[in-house]
Amino acid sequence: MPAHNKTPLANDPEVTNLVSIYYFENDDIESREMHKLNFWQFHYQIKGEKELVINSIHHHMKPGMLAIIAPNSDRTQRSICGYNDSAVCSFTCDSPQMDIFRDMVIQLKTEEINLFMQIIQFGIQYFVRVDRPGMYGMFLKENTPSSVLKTLKIYIELLLLTLHSRMTSEPNPLLLLNQTCENTQSAFISKIKDYFSANICNSLSVKQIAQEFHSSPTTLQETFKKMTGVSLMQYFSRMKIARAQQLIKEGKLSIAAISDLLSYSSPSYFSRVFKNEIGEAPSVYCKKQHPYSSQRGRQATWDKAIR
């Protein structure tokens, strides 16, 4: 039997434990001294600005910036501009490669932000956070697939390798996976659109949609707008108006009935939304679709509804 050369695969840096993954919104911090941690922590600024002091070094955190806080670091944070939305991922890693990240603050690139937010999304979806006296961390939800932990480990290590490549001459591993990330986001957006279609006759809020997809409202809206070019609720509103156009063309329902079917608060509000989107009132649109049909009774009902 011929000899086979076997090349050992690198396992450095190796993330050995997850401690916590979470986001917090609308955190108006005057000044807060945080206790020391015995693990590494990613602290990502989503919205607002704050001062983050790590071992006496002051950092002005702006949206898109990531602080990598080493174990046993002194930390203090204070809000500078408005409310702060942040995301946190904590983990243990004993790799010597981690020394290059010690208490570093870096502006993330778009592909790095996407990868980090996938980590946060996974954490929110599959873990329950615990933060009370004597207990800090998170627990797996019941029936979580065994592949989730492995996937999170891969994502965190990939982010570390990507950031490491920016400070060395090593190739960026994330560039090789960009297409995969885009495909994942596209599939996520498709699921949201399907959810909209199934709930076209309901009234939805950003909070409801975020809960349905186990995501933070901020992350959900940013991801959706990045992939579609329009806001989450604007897209849903356009779907409703498109459905209203279809129903008007069919000519089976009055405009007031269509307004009620699509869960608008009133026919007059429906008319404003329709006109803003189409450029003309639904009654005018209806006349153009059915120029030879008798719309008197239907129009009288409509006129009475919006008075």
KATA-V269820 format. One record per backbone hydrogen bond with DSSP energy under -1.0 kcal/mol. CO is the residue of the C=O (numbers start at 1). NH is the residue of the N-H. Records with the same first field share a line. If there is no record, write none. Layout:
CO->NH  NH
//
This chain:
17->92
20->90
22->88
24->86
27->29
29->79
32->77
37->72
40->91
41->69
42->89
43->67
44->87
45->64
47->85
49->80  81
50->61
51->78
52->59
53->76
54->57
57->54
59->52
61->50
62->65
64->108
65->45
66->106
67->43
69->41
70->73
74->55
75->34
76->53
77->32
78->51
81->49
84->27
85->46  47
86->24
87->44
88->22
89->42
90->19  20
91->40
92->16
95->98
96->99
97->100
98->101
99->102
101->104
104->68
106->66
109->113
110->114
111->115
112->116
113->117
114->118
115->119
116->120
117->121
118->122
119->123
120->124
121->125
122->126
123->127
126->141
128->139
130->137
132->135
135->132
137->130
139->128
141->144
145->148
147->151
148->152
149->153
150->154
151->155
152->156
153->157
154->158
155->159
156->160
157->161
158->162
159->163
160->164
161->165
174->177
177->181
178->182
179->183
180->184
181->185
182->186
183->187
184->188
185->189
186->190
187->191
188->192
189->193
190->194
191->195
192->196
193->197
194->198
195->199
197->200
199->202
205->209
206->210
207->211
208->212
209->213
210->215
211->214
216->220
217->221
218->222
219->223
220->224
221->225
222->226
223->227
224->228
225->229
231->235
232->236
233->237
234->238
235->239
236->240
237->241
238->242
239->243
240->244
241->245
242->246
243->247
244->248
245->249
246->250
247->251
254->258
255->259
256->260
257->261
258->262
259->264
260->263
266->270
267->271
268->272
269->273
270->274
271->275
272->276
273->277
274->278
275->279
281->285
282->286
283->287
284->288
285->289
286->290
290->293
295->299
296->300
297->301
298->302
299->303
300->304
301->305
302->306
//
